[in-house]
């Protein structure tokens, strides 16, 4: 039980510290013009979204390659 609680606590600390470091730069929050803020929002997020999509596609290709792999034994399928 101690190990589980310790693991949960460490996970919480890690996720909390990660949440503190993510977000938009301070310049974004100082902007008043809505259109400028919108453009900054999309320009900032687009590369991150593209990167996440590439990773998802790689994982999908890997999973589909496992599905089609006929060399796997019965337990692996």
Order of alpha helices (4+ residues) and beta strands (2+ residues): alpha-alpha-alpha
